[in-house]
Amino acid sequence: MSVVLDSSVVGCWCFPDEASSVADAAMLEVAADEAVVPAVWWFEVRNLLLTGERVGRMDPIGTAGFLADLEALSIRMDRAPESEVVLAFARTHRLTIYDAAYLELAGRIGAPLATLDQQLARAARAASVPLLGA
């Protein structure tokens, strides 16, 4: 089964002090099958790592190593969001367009969403989009 992977989960994989059962479950799913992510995920993950560098939680060598580890995983990027659905989710659930893209993708492909973002998780429940670990 594929899983839609939110960048918040990737933070748990990178920073050990952010352990989460959802992140652990997501890693098992990715290892067994694959993750699917919206195109914005690429930018969000790199921003998360750069922010970690700026506050001393990561260094450039660690960032490069973590990105190499991510590249080894089966993570497929989706580049075909349904614009009107993304906009509707953002409006209805007061989400950013970025978060609405994760919700739209999970709903469109019928995969559970792995997220630690509470607002996004509430929106997923309201939209009847399954959550990993829920």
C-alpha positions as CSV (number, residue, x, y, z in Angstrom):
1,M,0.0,0.0,0.0
2,S,1.3,3.4,-0.9
3,V,1.3,6.2,1.7
4,V,1.3,10.0,1.1
5,L,4.2,11.3,3.1
6,D,4.1,14.8,4.7
7,S,7.4,16.6,5.3
8,S,6.6,16.8,9.0
9,V,7.2,13.0,9.2
10,V,10.5,13.4,7.5
11,G,11.6,15.7,10.3
12,C,11.2,12.8,12.7
13,W,13.3,10.6,10.6
14,C,16.1,13.3,10.5
15,F,16.0,14.6,14.1
16,P,16.0,11.8,16.7
17,D,14.4,13.9,19.4
18,E,11.2,14.1,17.3
19,A,10.3,10.4,17.5
20,S,6.8,9.5,16.6
21,S,4.8,6.3,16.1
22,V,3.3,7.8,12.9
23,A,6.8,8.4,11.5
24,D,7.9,4.9,12.4
25,A,4.8,3.5,10.7
26,A,5.5,5.6,7.6
27,M,9.0,4.3,7.4
28,L,7.7,0.7,7.5
29,E,5.2,1.5,4.7
30,V,7.9,3.1,2.5
31,A,10.2,0.2,3.1
32,A,7.4,-2.3,2.2
33,D,6.0,-0.4,-0.8
34,E,6.4,3.3,-1.6
35,A,5.5,6.8,-0.6
36,V,3.9,9.3,-2.9
37,V,4.5,13.1,-2.4
38,P,3.3,16.3,-4.0
39,A,6.0,18.3,-5.8
40,V,6.1,20.8,-2.9
41,W,7.6,18.1,-0.7
42,W,11.0,18.4,-2.3
43,F,11.2,22.1,-1.2
44,E,9.7,21.5,2.2
45,V,12.2,18.8,3.1
46,R,15.2,20.9,2.0
47,N,13.8,23.9,4.0
48,L,13.4,21.7,7.0
49,L,17.0,20.6,6.8
50,L,18.3,24.1,6.1
51,T,16.4,25.4,9.1
52,G,17.9,22.5,11.2
53,E,21.4,23.7,10.0
54,R,20.6,27.3,11.0
55,V,19.7,26.4,14.5
56,G,22.6,23.9,15.0
57,R,20.6,20.7,14.8
58,M,22.3,19.7,11.5
59,D,25.3,20.5,9.5
60,P,25.8,20.5,5.7
61,I,27.4,17.0,5.8
62,G,24.5,15.7,7.7
63,T,22.1,17.3,5.3
64,A,23.8,15.7,2.3
65,G,23.8,12.3,4.0
66,F,20.2,12.5,5.0
67,L,19.2,13.6,1.4
68,A,21.2,10.6,0.0
69,D,19.3,8.3,2.4
70,L,16.0,9.7,1.3
71,E,17.0,9.2,-2.4
72,A,17.5,5.5,-1.6
73,L,13.8,5.2,-0.5
74,S,11.0,4.5,-2.9
75,I,9.4,8.0,-2.9
76,R,7.5,8.9,-6.0
77,M,6.7,12.6,-6.8
78,D,3.3,13.3,-8.1
79,R,3.0,16.3,-10.4
80,A,-0.6,16.2,-11.4
81,P,-2.7,17.8,-8.6
82,E,-6.3,18.7,-9.3
83,S,-6.2,22.4,-8.9
84,E,-9.9,23.0,-8.0
85,V,-9.8,20.2,-5.3
86,V,-6.6,21.7,-3.8
87,L,-8.2,25.1,-3.7
88,A,-11.4,23.8,-2.2
89,F,-9.6,21.9,0.5
90,A,-7.6,25.0,1.4
91,R,-10.7,27.1,1.5
92,T,-12.9,24.7,3.4
93,H,-10.3,23.6,6.0
94,R,-8.3,26.8,6.2
95,L,-5.1,25.1,5.0
96,T,-2.2,26.4,3.2
97,I,-2.1,25.4,-0.5
98,Y,0.9,23.3,0.4
99,D,-0.9,21.3,3.0
100,A,-4.0,21.1,0.8
101,A,-1.8,19.5,-1.9
102,Y,-1.0,16.6,0.5
103,L,-4.7,16.1,1.3
104,E,-5.8,16.2,-2.4
105,L,-3.1,13.7,-3.3
106,A,-4.1,11.2,-0.6
107,G,-7.7,11.5,-1.5
108,R,-7.1,11.2,-5.2
109,I,-4.9,8.1,-5.0
110,G,-6.8,6.5,-2.1
111,A,-3.7,6.3,0.1
112,P,-3.4,7.1,3.8
113,L,-1.8,10.4,4.7
114,A,1.2,10.3,7.1
115,T,1.3,13.6,8.9
116,L,2.1,15.1,12.3
117,D,0.4,18.4,11.4
118,Q,-2.7,18.5,13.6
119,Q,-4.6,20.9,11.4
120,L,-3.9,18.8,8.3
121,A,-4.9,15.7,10.3
122,R,-8.2,17.3,11.3
123,A,-8.9,18.3,7.7
124,A,-8.2,14.7,6.6
125,R,-10.6,13.3,9.1
126,A,-13.3,15.9,8.0
127,A,-12.7,15.0,4.3
128,S,-12.7,11.2,5.0
129,V,-9.1,10.8,3.9
130,P,-7.5,8.0,5.9
131,L,-4.6,8.8,8.2
132,L,-1.7,6.5,8.8
133,G,-1.7,5.3,12.4
134,A,-5.2,6.5,13.1
